[in-house]
Amino acid sequence: MNGVAINLLWLRPGQVGGSETYAVRLLQALGRDPNAPSIEIFASSATTQAHPFLETHFTVNQHNPALGRGGRVWLENRLFADNESAQLTHHLGGTIPKRQHDGQCVVTIYDIQYRDYPQNFSGIKRRYLDLAVQRTLNRADAVCVMSEFSAGSLEQHFGYPKERCKIVPPAIEAVTISKTQHNEKGGYLFYPAVTWPHKEHKFLIKVVEHIQDLELVFVGARGPLHDDVLRAIKGSPAADRIVHLGVVDQKKLDVLYRQALCTAFPSQYEGFGQPVIEAMARGCPVISSRGGALPETVGTGGITVPMDVDLWVDAVNMIRQSRERQKWVENGLRRAADFSNDRAAATQVGVYNELLGR
């Protein structure tokens, strides 16, 4: 009998944003942790092809859900209703299937944005999520979240005591950056984010329109507002200084972080905000909004600003001063050092061992 079965059937590579990043990096860290229990992964062939390390480090039980979300939900219910091959099941996708065997189970809930920003979700999806999240909280033996903010949201909206949540930080490794690298910067703001409505890409376009000699670089997968964002870029008086590069590989992403003036992150809702720490870890200063968990995530490592264009212009112009920028590079590196692969893996293994009685 395996120690832990992990459900990754919800993961659609390149389409689920930060939850994919978090889950994949956590699994990479678990795969290198000598104290981790034996793990079996339930995933689609698309997921194993996108992340081949899964088959190297874990036993993989491969299945291919059909017919979209409905087919995936049906498959999860069929597989996990009678699965007794593991002592513990970890659902990394935010909900537990309606039919789940009587063994112990853990769930990772990233956020409940649909409650705070219902306008971004259909009525049908909101009703489904209300039922699914409440069922999950009733059934789970342990609930993992990424931040105090997410724990507080579960208490606020569902009455689930925040002190019962297990905060498992993302696996983000700080990197060594020389003093000369600290001072290298490009003439662009950088924003890595899927074009979801709450990400506020168009707000940054307005900011750059007020700073005549600054470029803006977007990267990230297509979201519901992708075409709208592209139209806003085309129609902007700063169109010749704005580019959307789409999805880029990790090597290119690292270069973009390191060479940017700063990472600008105006998202209005985050359960954590992993790109903020990724930027800091690469010596890239951060200016962010105060949405969701971002003040908690940024801490003293970056600048948080209300959603006012003039205030953002002032913050960007301050970062353009070499001495100020250097200060925020160093503050960011100190904040990024609070996170690591080892810490994330050890925290998650601690949750597993507590339930497994180890």
Protein Blocks (a to p, Z undefined) as FASTA:
>chain_A
ZZbdcdfklpcghilojmlmmmmmmmmmmmmmmkbccddddddfklmmmmmmlmmmpccd
ddddehijmlmmmmmmmmmmmmckbfbdcdfeopacfbdcfbdcddddfbjfklmmmmlp
cfklmmmmmmmmmmmmmmpmbdcdfbfklmmmmmmmnopafklpccdddddddddddfkl
mmgccfbdcddddfbfklommmmmmmmmmmmkbccddeddddfklmmmmmmmmmpcklmm
gccebjadfklmmmmmmmpmbdcdfbfbdfkopmlmmmmmnopacdddfehjlmmmnmmm
bccddddfklmmmmmmmmmpmklmmmmmmmmmmmmmmpcfklmmmmmmmmmmmmnoZZ
